[in-house]
């Protein structure tokens, strides 16, 4: 054993590093240190500058993503094909950076007025974003695990950010215990995958799994890996942490979790399914089918009975997760494998816009009402018609009403499922259609408050929405509208060829 | 008779499975946040043992490398986890997992 290790050491040469392809990650690393260092040496009165600086770091990281996409020479592989920057990775990196930028806009005033630790918050958020950006390129079990933990560990702290609030502490401890438990389950599955295939590289695992019938340990490994990631995407029955954590955490953090962390979990799930388990359809398809059906149904039914808006949005995001799982449940059947990746990516992008927007409205309104109840939205149309209009856009889009973005997202998902053309796929489509109708009920209940009900206590002083929140609302509302009207902008992203291109060679 | 047998990697895999099982059951049964936390550490170390056993079976270094990553990540998780648990214990001394029920529904 020792001799083997020494022999491997002798052959070691430094890997070739493509600095351009790594530039987004490197800029984020430099930015994290910069924010941390400046935060240490700046007076309390000027801490607001940290949010601006974080915004610039995210925009700077966005530049190489764009240049890489424009150069567009297929995929750049590093470290023996374990870290790949291709179009699939780039579009996901762009989503993560954009979401983080909007979350910075949303959290700025909340943190400043709450007197929370601003510099540290942005450092942790950037670390989490770095993990997500790495996740998009990871093509190896170890780098997927490291990226997942890099994005989760800061998130545990962000959930418990309001240190003196018992509810925030509770949100943090619940998220932490279940999150680490999920990591352990995921890792145990990964160790079995490594143990039965002899490699940690996803493509090589895929080749070994394709070469013969699956043995029992491989089936267990796939089930454990999917269960571990199901926690991260808060799929039922692994969702119990999500509503509690979302309600207890500060609202901008909740927005970040419900969009970015969830998207990162789906990215890991997609990389594993399409690169490592493409031939194990008999194992992962039924598992994900059950997860998808349970997730959308339980999420919707629970959302119906919520009176707190954040909690309702938490269950709504659980149920949206079920829709995003749908294409993966049929990913290996018929024609669906071509469109499944695109359906998931388009859904993640549009969901990011509409869900962030809904949370931005909640932040803007609760600054005045100091309440999280759905009834506190009463009379919004009377004293803030603009806010009522954007809330209508987001709620209608979440419900999937044309011509808004959410409709295109749902349309793609249904199209993929119908493409699959198997009995299970049609059953899934019917269940999802019923769920779309149930979901409309609770989104419309919010709109009923906004448009029809009187303001609680007759308080009709106008909202004082700070500029950053207004900017966040503008970005998300325009995104939701434009993607609904011009879906061609995103529909060409994320063809399966991009992801599995490495397999062909 | 048993003493004469040379332990091979399968023995370690079985031990890892038992440790993982103890950790998982402990997490579900125990109600003290600190003990639950220790159970998770037990699960992570079971994973490490499993990785090393497979690496020895293949004579391959990749599994052992993975263990280093898991150890470093586990150390980072301990720091964050203890921080969160200390802050909750300061507010509510002696709290068990069942007492953490401000948020529900």
Interface residues (C-beta under 8 A of the other chain):
Chain A: X1 X4 X5 X8 X141 X142 X145 X146 X149 X153 X156 X157 X160 X163 X164 X166 X167 X169 X170 X171 X172 X173 X174 X176 X177 X180 X181 X183 X184 X185 X187 X188 X190 X191 X192 X194 X195 X198 X199 X200 X243 X244 X247 X248 X306 X311
Chain B: X13 X20 X23 X24 X27 X33 X36 X37 X40 X43 X44 X46 X47 X50 X51 X53 X54 X56 X57 X58 X59 X60 X61 X62 X63 X64 X65 X66 X69 X70 X73 X76 X77 X80 X81 X83 X84 X85 X87 X88 X91 X92 X97 X100 X102 X103 X104 X105
